[in-house]
Amino acid sequence: MTFDVARIRKDFPILDRQIRGGHPLVYLDSANTSQKPRQVLDTLADFYERHNANIHRASHQLGEEATEAYEGARIKAGRFIGARDETEIVFTKNITEAINLVAYSMSNATAAGPGRFSLGPGDEIVITEMEHHSNIVPWQLLCQRTGATLRWFGVTPDGRLDTSNIGDLITERTRLVSLVHQSNVLGTINPVRMVADAAHAAGALVLVDAAQSVPHMPVDVTELGADFLGFTSHKMCGPTGIGVLWARRELLDEMPPFLGGGEMIESVWMDRTTFSAPPHKFEAGTMPIAQAVGLGAAIDYLGEIGFDAMRAHELQLIEHALEVLTPIEGVRILGPTKAADRGSAFSFTVADVHPHDVSQVLDDLGIAVRAGHHCAWPLHRAFGVQSSTRASFYLYNTREEADALADGIREAQRFFARR
Ligand SMILES: Cc1ncc(COP(=O)(O)O)c(C=O)c1O
């Protein structure tokens, strides 16, 4: 299918809005959360209007329909990332919960005694300085609870993963390596397979944070060499409130549960419980049912557009954004400046203008970006900056919107830096 951005924009009703006194909305904050196409919105409305019921436990037609729709979304999510089957897909509320699920399961295993997932002093978890806080803090907490040590890869000045000391970092002490596939700040696409091969050679497990890659490129868990992989629906045209943890089935079989409650049990006595088989063992309580169904619709939507066509469109946008942003005096783009090496999130600083002021001027012009540390404070420190402005492009953005961004930055410079 050929990629027609004008036609795609028609799928997103919000893009017709005029804001801040009549400016057409220029939405450049999709790395934060994406907009939702009509197909996903209609699926959510249809679920609530026609099929709404609780799943797995209701013995009536609506209960059956809701269960089928929810489990159908699990099958779609599994196929989408190349899972062996749908039992490898655990629904969570977002990727943050998916990562915490693994970390808490490991500390529950530690409390239960020695085993594959238990940790102690001398064991190491390896992450990178490029991580979102959601792939840093859970591991810090896990290390505090177990006595394990947290280590990390650094970042090169041009915003790539510094793997020069991989042999020192990944050793027989390493139990888990957890890294981001595509940086939410720099756009960098990391050499996950190379790191995963090194981790596996040392006997460690690998978790991939695919929050920023899954929305933009085909992701296959086997090709990446992942043991665990997480993604989050709201960044890929789906609703908020639903995310995915994929793990190899044999790992899910062995891992102790994270949250306890209804639906994750096989039988309960007053003094003990036995648990359901995965993935249900990890889905306690009433799940975000409609949201899972909406995620299924988002997967269908992206599948119909096709990642090859979408990537080709985004590559043109990235090249154009680099072309119009790089010449602006005082603008420093954090991260790779070669389109092929990066995704479509651009974080930048503007000399003498605070990122919040840049974003305020842009907002006044109807251009939505994010300012701050983008939940990646250590990475900003590594670049010697407090914060940055981030413009992130997605399938519905246009070259003209990149031009509007560049004009807006110049406007901020005129206003604040008197250029
Ligand atoms: C790379 C990356 N990881 C994790 C997250 C956390 O996503 P969520 O808040 O949906 O859990 C984000 C969100 O910005 C992200 O960009």
The ligand as a Gaussian input file, in Angstrom:
#p B3LYP/6-31G(d) Opt

LIG

0 1
 C       11.820000       4.118000      26.302000
 C       10.656000       4.177000      27.238000
 N       10.516000       3.251000      28.181000
 C        9.500000       3.253000      29.040000
 C        8.539000       4.237000      29.011000
 C        7.415000       4.201000      29.997000
 O        6.188000       4.045000      29.351000
 P        4.846000       3.964000      30.236000
 O        4.772000       5.261000      30.971000
 O        3.765000       3.776000      29.230000
 O        5.008000       2.803000      31.151000
 C        8.651000       5.246000      28.068000
 C        7.675000       6.372000      28.051000
 O        7.990000       7.477000      27.711000
 C        9.728000       5.215000      27.158000
 O        9.866000       6.171000      26.232000

